[in-house]
Amino acid sequence: MSFPISYEIIYSKRKSVAIQIRPDGQVIVRAPYGCPRSFINSFIHQKADWIVKHSAENKQRYEKQVQLKKVSSGTSKAR
């Protein structure tokens, strides 16, 4: 698996680390305050295959939705 994966960390009042993949494929890591960066890096490395798979799926789905919106927005109206 190729590393590094780019991601954004959001610290909050929580007890566990979670990975969120946004529709455009951006990776967000949610972690508790005080969680060491080394732990987050190893967690991301451990879940790298899952992240790559789901990022690609979400990005593909997102691009498909954008194309559908362009078509349905009237860019191809017939007169």
N, C-alpha and C positions, 0 to 999 in steps of 0.2 A: 504494500500500500504506500502510495506517495504521501509524504508529509512535508511540509506543514499544510494544514487546512486553515484557511482564514476564518476567523469567527470573532464575534463581539461578546464580551462578558457583561452581564447585568447582575450586580450584587443586590440582594434583597434579604428581608427577614424570612428565611425559609430554612428547612433542615436538610434538604437534599440538593444534589446537582442534577439539572435537567438540560436536555438539548432540544432546541426548537429550530425547525427548518421553515423559513418563511416561504411564501408562494414563489418569490423570485429566486429561490435557492440560497439565500443568505442564511448563515448558521449563527444562531444565538445560543449562548450558554448561560443558564441562570444558576447562580451559586449563592450559598449563604455568605453573609458578611464574615470575613476572617478566613475564608477558604483559601488555602495556599495556591498560588499560581501553578506550582509544580504538580499539585493534585489535579488541577483542571487540565493541564497539558497531558498528563498520563491518561486521564479519563477520555479526552478527545482522541488520543492515539489508540486507545483500546476500542473505541467505537467508530474508528475511521471508515471501515467498510460499510457500516450501517449509514453513516453520514453521507458518504459519496452516493450510495444507492438512492437514498431518499431525497437528496439534493437534486439529483438528475431527474427523478420522477416529478418532483414538485416544479422544477424549472420547465420541464416539458409541458406539464399541465398548464402552467402559467402562460407560456408562449402560445399554446393552443387557444386559451381563453382570450388573449389579446387579439389574435387573428380573427376569432369569431366576432369580437366587438367591432373590429374594423369593418368587417363585411356587413354586420347588422346596423352599423351607424349610417348607412346610406351612401357609402362611397361608390357603390355600383348600381345606382338607380337608373332604370330604363325609362325613356320618355316616349 
